[in-house]
Amino acid sequence: MEGIFTFLGLISENHTFLFVAHMLLAALLAIVVAKLATKNLKVVPSGCQNVMEAYLDGVIKMGTDVIGESYARKYLPLVATLGLFIFFANLMEIIPGFEPPSGNINFTLALALIVFIYYNFEGIRKNGLVHYLAHFAGPVKLLAPLMFPIEIVSHISRIISLSFRLFGNIKGDDLFVWVLLMLAPWIVPLPGFALMTFSAFLQTFIFMILTYVYLAGAVLLHEESL
């Protein structure tokens, strides 16, 4: 946001530079945490390894409810990596002097496109191109000319849904606390920071579980037809 101090702004105030720099910082934090968790693996985990194992176990359990345990583990690297990356990107809105890259539509749109392309690729790879495209026509052949374009639009709208939900919530929280800081810089903004912390967790969770939901819809076509 214009006029907001950021530490990286001391290097350059160019908005593109600030966005890319904060995005790379979020990626670096995710990599550092992953490296710390796997640096000295122990049978009885402690510290960062313990936190990471709890996180991965939670992601698997979340995915199991949506797509089954085998697929939850198969797609764990994608979903867990997205979760870490998005969480650190969201968390920057809480720390003064940093700008959350997830408050930029370019960031959220890129992640949404990654999920969109990947789940369609997995659907085609698992079911074959013909069978995968056939499910867009629906179960009633007579309604296929109507259902096919509706399903195509529905799938494309997922890109908008994923990207704008994350972008809108993070940007909205950012603007809300910005207004509070301008009106009353002491004490009053604290509930706003609590809201941003909750939002950082919640929006990460929503993006992850929707990724599992879209993957389930793409790869479990044979079960839908039973």
C-alpha positions as CSV (number, residue, x, y, z in Angstrom):
1,M,0.0,0.0,0.0
2,E,1.2,3.5,-0.8
3,G,2.6,5.5,2.0
4,I,3.1,2.5,4.3
5,F,6.6,2.0,5.7
6,T,8.3,-1.3,5.0
7,F,11.9,-2.3,5.8
8,L,12.5,-3.4,2.3
9,G,11.2,-0.1,1.1
10,L,14.5,1.4,2.3
11,I,16.1,-0.4,-0.6
12,S,13.5,0.6,-3.2
13,E,10.0,1.9,-3.1
14,N,9.1,0.3,-6.4
15,H,5.9,-1.7,-5.8
16,T,6.9,-4.6,-8.0
17,F,10.2,-4.9,-6.1
18,L,8.4,-4.9,-2.7
19,F,5.9,-7.5,-3.8
20,V,8.5,-9.9,-5.3
21,A,10.9,-9.3,-2.3
22,H,8.2,-10.1,0.3
23,M,7.0,-13.1,-1.8
24,L,10.6,-14.5,-1.9
25,L,10.9,-13.8,1.8
26,A,7.8,-15.9,2.5
27,A,9.2,-18.7,0.4
28,L,12.6,-18.5,2.2
29,L,10.9,-18.7,5.6
30,A,9.0,-21.8,4.5
31,I,12.2,-23.4,3.2
32,V,14.1,-22.5,6.4
33,V,11.4,-24.1,8.6
34,A,11.4,-27.2,6.5
35,K,15.2,-27.5,6.7
36,L,15.2,-27.0,10.4
37,A,12.6,-29.7,10.9
38,T,14.6,-32.2,8.8
39,K,18.1,-31.2,9.8
40,N,18.4,-33.6,12.7
41,L,15.6,-36.1,12.6
42,K,14.9,-38.0,15.8
43,V,12.7,-41.0,16.7
44,V,11.2,-38.9,19.5
45,P,10.7,-35.5,17.8
46,S,11.2,-32.2,19.5
47,G,11.3,-28.5,18.6
48,C,10.8,-27.7,15.0
49,Q,10.5,-31.3,13.9
50,N,7.7,-31.9,16.4
51,V,5.8,-28.9,15.1
52,M,6.3,-29.9,11.5
53,E,5.2,-33.5,12.1
54,A,2.1,-32.3,13.9
55,Y,1.4,-30.0,10.9
56,L,1.9,-32.8,8.3
57,D,-0.3,-35.2,10.3
58,G,-3.0,-32.5,10.5
59,V,-2.8,-32.0,6.7
60,I,-3.1,-35.8,6.1
61,K,-6.1,-36.0,8.4
62,M,-7.8,-33.1,6.7
63,G,-7.2,-34.7,3.3
64,T,-8.4,-38.1,4.5
65,D,-11.8,-36.7,5.2
66,V,-12.0,-35.3,1.7
67,I,-10.2,-37.7,-0.6
68,G,-9.1,-40.7,1.4
69,E,-5.9,-41.4,3.2
70,S,-3.9,-42.8,0.2
71,Y,-4.6,-39.8,-2.0
72,A,-4.2,-37.4,1.0
73,R,-0.6,-38.8,1.4
74,K,0.0,-38.7,-2.4
75,Y,-0.9,-35.0,-2.6
76,L,0.6,-34.1,0.7
77,P,3.7,-32.4,-0.8
78,L,1.6,-30.0,-2.9
79,V,-0.9,-29.1,-0.2
80,A,1.5,-28.9,2.7
81,T,3.9,-26.7,0.7
82,L,1.1,-24.4,-0.4
83,G,0.0,-24.2,3.2
84,L,3.4,-23.2,4.5
85,F,4.0,-20.7,1.7
86,I,0.6,-19.1,2.1
87,F,0.7,-19.0,5.9
88,F,4.0,-17.1,6.0
89,A,2.8,-14.8,3.2
90,N,-0.3,-14.1,5.3
91,L,1.6,-13.8,8.5
92,M,3.5,-10.8,7.2
93,E,0.4,-8.6,7.6
94,I,0.8,-8.9,11.4
95,I,4.4,-7.8,11.5
96,P,5.0,-4.0,11.2
97,G,7.3,-3.1,8.4
98,F,6.3,-5.9,6.1
99,E,3.7,-6.2,3.4
100,P,1.8,-9.5,2.9
101,P,2.3,-10.8,-0.7
102,S,-1.1,-12.6,-0.4
103,G,-2.6,-9.1,-0.4
104,N,-1.7,-8.9,-4.0
105,I,-3.9,-10.5,-6.6
106,N,-0.9,-11.6,-8.7
107,F,0.2,-13.8,-5.9
108,T,-3.1,-15.4,-5.2
109,L,-4.0,-15.8,-8.9
110,A,-0.7,-17.6,-9.6
111,L,-1.4,-20.1,-6.8
112,A,-4.9,-20.6,-8.0
113,L,-3.7,-21.3,-11.5
114,I,-1.2,-23.9,-10.1
115,V,-4.0,-25.7,-8.3
116,F,-6.3,-25.5,-11.4
117,I,-3.8,-26.8,-13.8
118,Y,-2.6,-29.5,-11.5
119,Y,-6.0,-31.0,-10.5
120,N,-7.1,-31.1,-14.2
121,F,-3.8,-32.7,-15.1
122,E,-4.3,-35.3,-12.4
123,G,-7.9,-35.9,-13.5
124,I,-6.8,-36.5,-17.1
125,R,-3.9,-38.7,-16.1
126,K,-6.0,-40.8,-13.7
127,N,-9.1,-41.2,-15.8
128,G,-8.0,-40.5,-19.4
129,L,-8.9,-37.5,-21.4
130,V,-12.1,-38.8,-22.9
131,H,-13.5,-40.1,-19.6
132,Y,-12.5,-36.9,-17.8
133,L,-14.1,-34.6,-20.3
134,A,-17.2,-36.8,-20.3
135,H,-18.0,-36.1,-16.7
136,F,-18.4,-32.4,-17.6
137,A,-21.5,-33.5,-19.6
138,G,-23.3,-34.9,-16.5
139,P,-25.1,-38.2,-16.1
140,V,-28.0,-37.4,-18.4
141,K,-26.9,-37.5,-22.0
142,L,-29.9,-35.4,-23.2
143,L,-28.8,-32.5,-21.0
144,A,-25.1,-32.8,-22.1
145,P,-25.2,-29.7,-24.4
146,L,-26.5,-27.6,-21.5
147,M,-24.4,-29.1,-18.7
148,F,-21.0,-29.1,-20.5
149,P,-20.6,-25.3,-20.9
150,I,-22.0,-24.8,-17.4
151,E,-19.4,-27.2,-15.9
152,I,-16.6,-25.5,-17.9
153,V,-17.6,-22.1,-16.5
154,S,-17.9,-23.6,-13.0
155,H,-14.4,-25.0,-13.1
156,I,-13.0,-21.7,-14.5
157,S,-14.8,-19.8,-11.7
158,R,-12.7,-21.8,-9.2
159,I,-9.7,-19.8,-10.2
160,I,-11.5,-16.6,-9.4
161,S,-12.9,-18.1,-6.2
162,L,-9.5,-19.3,-4.9
163,S,-7.6,-16.2,-5.8
164,F,-10.1,-13.5,-4.8
165,R,-11.1,-15.2,-1.5
166,L,-7.5,-15.2,-0.3
167,F,-6.6,-11.8,-1.8
168,G,-9.9,-10.1,-0.6
169,N,-9.6,-11.3,3.0
170,I,-6.0,-10.5,3.5
171,K,-6.2,-7.1,1.8
172,G,-9.4,-6.3,3.7
173,D,-7.8,-7.1,7.0
174,D,-4.8,-5.0,6.1
175,L,-6.9,-2.0,5.2
176,F,-9.0,-2.4,8.3
177,V,-6.0,-2.3,10.6
178,W,-4.5,0.5,8.6
179,V,-7.6,2.7,9.2
180,L,-7.5,1.8,12.9
181,L,-3.8,2.8,13.2
182,M,-4.5,6.1,11.6
183,L,-7.5,6.8,13.9
184,A,-6.0,5.5,17.2
185,P,-2.4,4.1,17.0
186,W,-2.4,2.7,20.6
187,I,-4.4,-0.2,22.1
188,V,-7.4,0.2,19.8
189,P,-5.8,-1.7,16.9
190,L,-5.0,-4.8,19.0
191,P,-8.3,-6.6,18.2
192,G,-7.5,-5.9,14.6
193,F,-4.2,-7.7,14.9
194,A,-5.9,-10.6,16.6
195,L,-8.3,-10.7,13.7
196,M,-5.5,-10.8,11.2
197,T,-3.8,-13.6,13.1
198,F,-7.0,-15.6,13.0
199,S,-7.5,-14.8,9.3
200,A,-3.9,-15.9,8.4
201,F,-4.7,-19.4,9.8
202,L,-8.2,-19.6,8.4
203,Q,-7.4,-18.5,4.9
204,T,-4.5,-20.9,4.7
205,F,-6.8,-23.7,5.9
206,I,-9.5,-22.8,3.3
207,F,-7.0,-22.8,0.4
208,M,-5.6,-26.1,1.4
209,I,-8.9,-27.9,1.9
210,L,-10.3,-26.5,-1.3
211,T,-7.2,-27.9,-3.1
212,Y,-8.0,-31.3,-1.7
213,V,-11.7,-30.9,-2.7
214,Y,-10.8,-30.0,-6.3
215,L,-8.4,-32.9,-6.5
216,A,-11.0,-35.3,-5.2
217,G,-13.5,-34.2,-7.8
218,A,-10.9,-34.8,-10.5
219,V,-9.4,-38.2,-9.6
220,L,-12.4,-40.0,-8.0
221,L,-14.7,-40.0,-11.1
222,H,-14.9,-43.8,-11.0
223,E,-16.4,-43.7,-7.5
224,E,-18.9,-41.0,-8.5
225,S,-20.2,-43.3,-11.3
226,L,-20.8,-46.2,-9.0
